[in-house]
Amino acid sequence: QVQLVESGGGLAQPGGSLRLSCAASEKTLDWLSLGWFRQAPGKDYEGVGCIRRSDNMTYYTPSAKGRFTISRDNDDEKTVYLQINSLKPDDTAVYYCAAPPGFAPPGYPCSPAGLRPSAYDYWGQGIQVTVSS
């Protein structure tokens, strides 16, 4: 059973920080990458970044580079984090972690060309992040 469960969202003030967690099931570990996406009200899904399981290599979209950090738990490789610093009201969105299908070419899902919602088949339920004073 594929399962991805996000946690750690909520209300935060501009300039603050949040750390979102994505807990993956054992089955999900068969895949090579985990990605983070977000959807702001009235907008399409947007890629944030991803992490490759084999070597913990990360990729961030240009809009996410600098304030977002994706990492894997040192003690539990089934948990992946998304750290968001210097929060802005524009970061308000539902954040999702997602996994690509198992047959995806290694490395492709976590790449500039591969980090697309359509390339990821398995999604968590999403977690709301609201940035407001």
C-alpha positions in Angstrom: 0.0 0.0 0.0 1.4 3.3 -1.1 1.2 6.0 1.6 2.6 9.4 1.9 1.5 11.5 4.9 2.4 15.2 5.3 2.5 17.0 8.6 3.9 20.2 10.2 1.8 22.8 8.4 -0.3 25.5 9.9 -0.3 29.3 10.4 3.0 31.1 10.4 4.0 34.7 10.3 5.9 36.4 7.5 9.6 36.0 8.0 9.2 32.9 10.1 10.0 29.3 9.3 8.2 26.0 9.0 9.3 22.4 8.6 7.0 20.0 6.8 7.4 16.3 7.1 6.5 13.6 4.7 6.3 10.1 6.1 6.6 7.4 3.4 5.4 3.8 3.6 7.8 1.0 3.1 6.5 0.4 -0.4 7.3 4.0 -1.4 10.9 3.4 -0.6 11.1 1.3 -3.8 11.0 4.5 -5.7 14.0 6.6 -6.3 12.8 10.1 -5.6 10.3 12.1 -3.4 9.1 15.4 -4.6 7.4 18.4 -3.0 4.7 20.4 -4.7 2.4 23.1 -3.7 -0.9 24.5 -4.9 -1.9 28.1 -4.0 -5.5 29.1 -4.0 -6.8 29.4 -7.6 -3.4 28.3 -9.1 -2.0 25.2 -10.6 0.3 22.8 -8.9 3.8 24.1 -8.7 7.0 22.1 -8.1 9.1 23.1 -5.2 11.9 20.5 -5.1 12.8 16.9 -4.7 15.3 14.5 -3.2 16.9 11.5 -4.8 17.1 8.5 -2.5 20.3 7.0 -3.8 22.6 9.9 -2.8 20.2 12.5 -1.2 20.8 14.8 -4.2 18.3 17.6 -4.2 16.8 19.8 -6.9 14.9 23.0 -6.4 12.9 24.9 -8.9 14.2 28.4 -9.5 11.4 30.0 -7.4 12.2 27.8 -4.5 16.0 28.0 -4.5 17.4 29.7 -1.5 14.5 29.5 1.0 13.5 25.9 0.7 15.6 22.9 1.9 14.7 19.3 1.4 16.4 16.7 3.5 16.0 13.1 4.7 15.9 12.1 8.3 19.2 10.7 9.4 17.6 8.1 11.6 14.6 7.3 9.5 15.0 7.3 5.7 11.3 7.0 5.3 10.8 10.6 6.5 11.6 13.6 4.2 11.5 17.2 5.3 10.8 20.5 3.6 12.2 23.4 5.5 10.8 26.8 4.5 12.6 29.9 5.8 11.8 33.6 5.5 8.2 32.8 4.9 6.2 35.0 2.6 2.4 35.4 2.2 2.9 34.0 -1.3 4.0 30.7 0.3 0.4 30.2 1.4 -0.6 27.0 -0.3 -1.4 23.3 0.2 1.9 21.4 0.2 2.1 17.9 -1.1 4.8 15.3 -1.1 4.7 12.9 -4.0 6.4 9.9 -5.5 6.9 9.0 -9.1 5.9 5.6 -10.5 8.4 2.8 -9.9 9.2 2.5 -13.6 10.4 6.1 -13.9 13.9 6.3 -15.3 16.4 6.7 -12.4 17.2 10.3 -11.7 14.6 11.7 -14.1 11.8 12.5 -11.6 14.2 14.6 -9.6 15.5 16.8 -12.4 14.5 20.1 -14.0 12.6 18.2 -16.7 11.1 15.6 -14.4 9.8 17.6 -11.5 6.3 17.9 -12.9 3.0 17.0 -11.3 2.1 14.7 -14.2 5.3 12.7 -13.6 4.4 11.8 -10.0 1.7 9.2 -9.5 1.4 9.0 -5.8 0.5 11.9 -3.6 -0.1 12.6 0.1 -3.3 14.2 1.2 -1.6 17.6 1.4 -1.0 20.0 4.3 -2.1 23.6 4.5 0.5 26.3 5.1 -0.9 29.8 5.7 1.5 32.7 6.0 -0.2 35.7 7.5 0.4 38.3 10.2 
